[in-house]
């Protein structure tokens, strides 16, 4: 079974032993970040550093000035890796070690762009903006995501692209000094708090006859803020119970349609940029269409058919993923292999998976990597 490990460019650059170390794990390739959100990352084996602070969402290659000229939403270049083309240099070294390299592109999750352009972000039913979450219903955001997918996804030397947050992003977000855990929000409440009420989304709801949706959401959430927590059979039945089945359906139809639009635009942009039939384009996804976040909710049947995706990368740490039964498509099981992040380096392929993804070879300890090596090279 083909396997690939996630890496950042800084895991490779400045560490001459990194490519051979990764190849020795027994993986076939690497999924290397070309456009990524802000993060603070451990580098447990790097000869010169132990912590890298990527202080804002950035691209790890030289973006085209011609492509982005005059656009309000445009990517920022990274400043913390000493390289003009960190992705290209790291990819070249990994390829020389016999590893296939795919791009890893984060799209609608961008705190810096959201902070600079608040009108382009998700606005909840109370009027609060989520600067980390670009609203994919907005034309300028669709244009930005598609352009970035094409440019960051189709880097020279890449064999494929993996698109993360290619859809709705919502409330859930790892944040510095977070203080939002005082009231427990289950999946249904998370969905309601992730609905967008920017003017574009409000117009979409109004066209469907839901002119008072924001007030309905606030009313539905009032018992949650009071601490009265109900138990629901599943997340979506909870949404329907809190909001009412008719209004819940309006929100899901709108969000599915906007998700389809941005996903098709991004997939087409990558295809156009590459021009090669054997270039694989996968989405990090959740097959529950209402879900939000890095692994966006998708309509799998449409996405893997008319939508044109080659497959899905699905999280398998915790509850096992249920992979769609679609022949000829790639279904990559994404395992967290870092013990300190709650993962398990003893990787066991689940039923229905055709490939493995290992998160994250750069962050893992030597002990974790040794277990991965034994799992892949029994």
C-alpha positions in Angstrom: 0.0 0.0 0.0 1.4 3.4 -1.0 2.3 5.7 1.9 3.3 9.3 2.3 4.5 11.4 5.2 3.6 15.0 5.8 6.5 17.5 6.1 7.3 21.2 6.2 10.1 22.6 4.1 12.0 23.5 7.3 12.1 19.8 8.2 14.4 19.3 5.2 16.3 22.5 4.6 19.4 22.8 6.8 19.2 19.1 7.8 21.2 17.1 5.2 20.2 13.8 6.9 16.4 14.4 6.6 15.7 13.0 3.1 17.5 9.7 3.8 15.8 9.5 7.2 12.4 9.9 5.7 13.1 7.4 2.9 14.3 4.9 5.5 10.8 4.9 7.1 9.6 2.9 4.1 7.3 5.6 2.7 6.9 6.1 -1.0 6.6 9.8 -0.9 6.2 13.1 1.0 3.3 15.6 1.1 5.2 18.8 1.5 3.6 22.1 2.5 3.6 24.7 -0.2 0.9 27.0 1.3 0.3 26.7 5.0 -1.4 28.4 7.9 0.5 29.9 10.8 2.0 27.4 13.2 4.6 26.8 15.9 6.4 23.6 15.2 8.9 21.4 17.0 12.0 20.3 15.1 13.3 17.4 17.3 16.2 16.3 15.0 17.2 19.5 13.2 20.9 20.3 13.7 20.3 24.0 14.0 16.8 24.6 15.6 14.2 23.1 17.9 11.3 25.5 17.3 10.1 27.1 14.1 7.5 29.9 14.5 5.6 30.5 11.3 3.8 33.6 12.4 1.3 33.9 9.6 -0.2 31.9 6.7 2.3 31.9 3.9 3.5 30.3 0.7 6.8 28.5 0.5 7.7 29.4 -3.1 8.0 32.7 -5.1 4.4 33.6 -6.0 3.8 35.1 -9.4 3.6 38.9 -9.3 1.8 38.9 -12.6 -0.8 36.5 -11.4 -1.6 38.3 -8.2 -1.2 41.9 -9.3 -4.1 44.1 -8.3 -5.8 41.5 -6.1 -7.0 42.3 -2.6 -6.6 38.7 -1.5 -3.2 37.5 -2.3 -0.7 35.2 -0.5 2.1 36.4 1.7 5.6 34.9 1.3 7.2 33.2 4.3 10.2 34.9 6.1 11.4 32.3 8.6 13.1 29.8 6.2 16.3 31.0 4.6 15.3 30.3 1.0 13.6 32.1 -1.8 12.0 28.8 -2.9 11.8 26.6 0.2 9.3 24.2 -1.3 11.4 23.8 -4.5 14.7 23.2 -2.6 13.2 20.8 -0.2 11.3 18.9 -2.9 14.5 18.5 -5.0 16.4 17.0 -2.0 13.6 14.6 -1.2 13.3 13.6 -4.9 17.0 12.9 -4.9 16.4 10.4 -2.1 13.9 8.5 -4.2 10.8 10.0 -2.7 7.8 11.2 -4.7 6.7 14.7 -3.6 3.2 16.1 -3.6 2.1 19.6 -2.6 0.1 20.4 0.5 -2.1 23.4 0.0 -4.2 25.1 2.8 -6.9 27.3 1.2 -9.8 28.9 3.2 -7.9 28.9 6.5 -5.8 32.1 6.7 -5.8 34.3 9.8 -3.6 37.0 8.3 -5.7 37.5 5.2 -8.8 37.3 7.3 -7.5 39.9 9.7 -6.5 42.2 6.8 -9.8 41.7 5.0 -12.5 41.2 7.5 -15.3 41.6 5.0 -14.1 38.4 3.3 -14.5 36.2 6.5 -17.2 34.2 8.1 -19.5 36.3 10.3 -21.6 34.3 12.8 -25.3 34.9 13.7 -24.2 37.4 16.5 -22.1 39.5 14.0 -18.7 38.2 15.2 -16.1 37.8 12.6 -13.8 34.7 12.3 -10.6 36.1 10.9 -9.1 32.6 10.5 -12.1 31.5 8.2 -12.5 33.0 4.8 -16.1 32.7 3.6 -16.2 30.5 0.5 -19.5 32.0 -0.6 -17.8 35.2 -1.5 -16.5 35.6 -5.1 -13.2 37.1 -4.1 -12.5 34.1 -1.8 -13.4 31.6 -4.5 -11.0 33.4 -6.9 -8.3 33.5 -4.3 -8.7 29.8 -3.4 -8.7 28.7 -7.0 -5.7 30.8 -8.0 -3.8 29.6 -5.0 -4.7 26.0 -5.6 -3.4 26.3 -9.2 -0.2 28.0 -8.3 0.7 26.3 -5.0 -0.7 22.9 -6.1 1.1 22.6 -9.4 4.7 23.2 -8.3 7.5 22.0 -10.6 8.4 18.5 -9.8 5.2 17.6 -7.9 3.4 14.3 -8.7 0.2 15.4 -7.1 -1.6 17.9 -4.9 -3.6 17.7 -1.6 -6.0 20.5 -0.9 -6.8 21.2 2.7 -9.7 23.5 3.9 -11.1 23.5 0.4 -14.5 24.4 1.7 -16.2 25.8 4.8 -14.1 26.7 7.8 -15.9 27.5 11.0 -15.6 28.2 14.8 -13.2 25.4 15.7 -9.7 26.7 15.5 -6.6 26.1 17.6 -5.8 29.6 18.9 -3.2 31.1 21.2 -4.4 31.3 24.8 -7.8 29.9 23.9 -10.7 30.7 26.2 -13.8 29.3 24.4 -14.2 26.1 26.4 -16.4 27.5 29.2 -19.6 26.2 27.6 -19.4 22.8 25.9 -20.5 23.0 22.2 -21.4 19.6 20.7 -21.4 19.1 16.9 -24.8 20.6 16.4 -23.9 23.8 18.3 -20.6 24.0 16.5 -22.5 23.9 13.2 -24.8 26.7 14.2 -21.8 28.8 15.4 -20.1 28.1 12.0 -22.9 29.4 9.8 -21.9 32.5 8.0 -24.1 35.7 7.9 -22.0 38.0 5.7 -24.1 39.9 3.1 -23.5 37.2 0.5 -24.7 34.4 2.7 -27.6 36.4 4.0 -28.7 37.1 0.4 -28.5 33.4 -0.3 -30.6 32.5 2.7 -33.1 35.3 1.8 -33.5 33.9 -1.7 -34.5 30.6 -0.2 -37.1 32.4 2.0 -35.1 32.2 5.3 -35.0 36.0 6.0 -35.0 35.5 9.8 -32.4 32.7 10.0 -29.8 34.6 12.1 -32.5 35.3 14.8 -33.5 31.6 14.6 -29.9 30.5 15.2 -29.6 32.8 18.2 -32.8 31.5 19.6 -31.7 27.9 19.0 -28.4 28.5 20.8 -29.9 30.3 23.9 -30.3 27.0 25.9 -26.8 26.1 25.0 -25.4 29.3 26.6 -27.6 28.6 29.6 -25.9 25.2 30.0 -28.9 23.1 29.1 -27.3 20.4 27.0 -29.5 17.9 25.1 -28.3 14.5 23.8 -28.9 13.9 20.1 -28.7 10.7 18.1 -26.2 12.3 15.8 -25.0 15.8 14.9 -27.4 16.5 12.1 -30.4 15.4 14.0 -29.3 17.8 16.7 -29.1 20.7 14.2 -32.6 19.9 13.0 -33.9 19.7 16.6 -32.3 23.0 17.6 -33.1 25.0 14.4 -36.0 23.1 12.8 -35.8 20.7 9.9 -36.8 23.3 7.3 -34.3 26.0 8.2 -31.6 23.4 8.7 -32.2 22.1 5.2 -31.9 25.7 3.8 -28.5 26.2 5.4 -27.2 22.9 4.2 -28.4 23.4 0.6 -26.7 26.8 0.5 -23.5 25.6 2.0 -23.3 22.5 -0.3 -23.8 24.6 -3.3 -21.0 27.1 -2.3 -18.7 24.2 -1.4 -19.2 22.6 -4.8 -18.4 25.9 -6.5 -15.1 26.4 -4.7 -14.1 22.8 -4.9 -14.7 22.6 -8.7 -12.9 25.9 -9.2 -9.9 24.7 -7.3 -9.7 21.3 -9.0 -10.1 22.9 -12.4 -7.3 25.4 -11.6 -4.9 22.7 -10.6 -5.7 20.7 -13.7 -5.3 23.7 -16.0 -1.9 24.6 -14.3 -0.6 21.0 -14.6 -1.9 19.9 -17.9 -1.0 16.3 -17.1 -3.5 13.5 -16.9 -1.5 11.5 -14.3 -1.3 14.3 -11.8 -3.4 13.3 -8.7 -5.5 15.9 -6.9 -7.0 14.9 -3.5 -9.1 16.7 -1.0 -8.6 16.5 2.8 -12.2 15.7 3.6 -15.0 14.4 5.8 -17.9 12.6 4.1 -20.5 14.2 6.4 -21.3 17.2 4.2 -22.3 19.5 7.0 -18.9 19.4 8.8 -16.3 22.2 8.6 -12.6 22.7 9.2 -9.4 21.5 7.7 -11.1 18.2 6.6 -14.1 19.9 4.9 -17.5 18.2 4.6 -17.9 17.0 1.1 -20.6 15.3 -1.1 -18.3 12.4 -1.9 -20.4 10.9 -4.8 -20.5 14.2 -6.6 -16.9 15.2 -5.8 -15.4 11.9 -7.0 -17.6 11.9 -10.1 -18.6 15.1 -11.8 -16.5 17.2 -9.4 -13.3 15.6 -10.8 -11.3 14.8 -7.6 -9.1 11.8 -7.7 -9.7 10.9 -4.1 -9.9 11.9 -0.5 -7.6 12.1 2.5 -9.6 11.2 5.6 -8.6 11.4 9.3 -8.3 8.1 11.0 -7.0 9.0 14.4 -9.8 8.3 16.9 -13.0 6.9 15.3 -12.2 5.0 12.2 -13.1 6.6 8.9 -15.7 5.0 6.6 -14.4 5.3 3.1 -16.8 5.6 0.1 -17.2 2.7 -2.1 -16.1 4.3 -5.4 -13.8 2.1 -7.5 -10.8 3.6 -9.1 -10.4 6.5 -6.6 -7.7 7.1 -4.0 -8.7 6.9 -0.3 -5.8 7.8 1.9 -6.1 7.1 5.6 -4.5 9.9 7.5 -3.0 8.8 10.8 -1.5 11.0 13.5 1.7 9.1 14.3 3.0 11.5 17.0 2.4 10.1 20.5 2.7 13.5 22.1 -0.2 14.7 19.9 -2.5 11.9 20.8 -1.5 9.7 17.9 -0.3 6.1 17.5 2.8 5.4 15.4 1.8 1.7 15.0 -0.1 2.2 11.7 -2.7 -0.4 10.7 -4.5 0.3 7.4 -8.3 0.4 7.8 -10.8 -1.4 5.5 -11.4 0.6 2.4 -8.2 2.6 2.4 -6.0 2.5 -0.6 -3.1 4.6 0.7 -1.7 5.9 4.0 -0.8 9.4 5.1 1.4 9.9 8.2 1.0 13.0 10.2 3.7 14.2 10.8 7.2 12.9 10.1 8.9 16.2 11.0 7.2 16.5 14.4 7.6 12.9 15.6 10.2 11.7 18.1 12.8 9.1 17.1 10.9 6.5 19.1 7.7 7.2 17.2 9.6 7.1 13.9 11.1 3.7 14.9 7.6 2.3 15.4 6.5 3.7 12.1 9.5 2.1 10.4 8.6 -1.3 11.9 4.9 -0.9 10.8 5.9 -0.1 7.2 8.8 -2.5 7.0 7.7 -5.6 8.9 
